[in-house]
């Protein structure tokens, strides 16, 4: 499986969230709403998740192997570093058509 596109949109945030990402595989399958988070040990990528009735968050989709997860994270963080900074007053919605 090849990662064929990575899109990152930085956001202005008071919290730890720094950006949203979209990743495409083999020009055939896309995952939206990955998050770039500024954690205790630096930036990392969180998979899209939803809150269960018990209040726990569960990933909607995630890599099976740590090698693939690391490759995805490296590509998303590289795209994050290249993404333009948020301009003052810029809308924080993630436009998937960009």
C-alpha positions in Angstrom: 0.0 0.0 0.0 1.4 3.3 -1.1 0.7 6.7 0.5 0.0 8.9 -2.6 -1.1 12.2 -1.0 -0.8 13.9 2.3 -2.6 17.2 3.1 -2.1 19.2 6.3 -3.9 22.3 7.4 -2.4 24.1 10.5 -4.9 25.6 12.9 -4.6 28.3 15.5 -5.3 26.7 18.9 -5.0 27.4 22.6 -4.6 23.7 23.3 -2.3 21.0 22.0 -4.0 20.5 18.6 -1.7 22.0 15.8 -3.2 20.7 12.6 -5.6 18.4 10.8 -4.4 16.0 8.1 -5.8 13.9 5.3 -3.9 10.9 3.8 -4.6 9.0 0.6 -3.6 5.5 -0.2 -3.0 4.2 -3.7 -5.1 7.1 -5.1 -8.1 5.0 -4.0 -8.7 5.3 -0.3 -8.6 8.4 1.9 -8.7 9.0 5.7 -9.7 12.4 7.0 -9.4 14.1 10.4 -6.0 12.8 11.5 -4.7 15.3 14.1 -1.2 16.7 14.7 -0.8 17.0 18.4 1.9 18.8 20.4 2.5 16.2 23.2 5.0 16.0 26.0 7.6 14.4 23.8 7.0 16.5 20.7 4.6 16.3 17.8 2.7 13.1 17.0 -0.2 12.1 14.8 -3.5 10.9 16.3 -5.8 8.8 14.3 -9.4 9.8 13.7 -11.6 8.7 16.7 -15.0 8.9 18.1 -16.3 9.0 21.7 -18.1 5.9 23.0 -21.1 6.0 25.3 -18.8 5.3 28.2 -16.7 8.4 27.3 -13.8 6.5 26.0 -12.2 7.5 22.6 -11.8 4.7 20.0 -9.9 5.0 16.7 -12.1 4.8 13.7 -9.2 3.6 11.5 -5.6 2.8 12.4 -2.4 1.1 11.1 -1.9 -2.5 12.1 1.9 -2.4 12.2 4.2 0.0 14.0 6.3 0.3 10.9 3.4 1.6 8.8 2.3 3.9 11.6 5.8 5.3 11.8 6.0 5.9 8.0 2.5 7.6 8.1 3.6 9.8 11.0 6.8 10.8 9.3 5.1 11.8 6.1 2.3 13.7 7.9 4.8 15.6 10.1 7.0 16.4 7.1 3.9 17.8 5.4 3.1 19.7 8.6 6.5 21.4 8.6 5.9 22.5 5.0 2.4 23.7 5.6 2.0 27.5 5.6 1.3 29.0 9.0 -2.2 30.1 10.0 -2.8 33.8 9.1 -4.6 35.9 11.7 -8.3 35.8 11.3 -8.1 32.8 8.9 -11.0 30.3 9.2 -10.0 27.1 10.9 -12.1 24.8 8.9 -10.3 22.1 7.0 -11.1 22.3 3.3 -10.7 18.8 1.8 -10.7 20.2 -1.8 -7.4 22.2 -1.4 
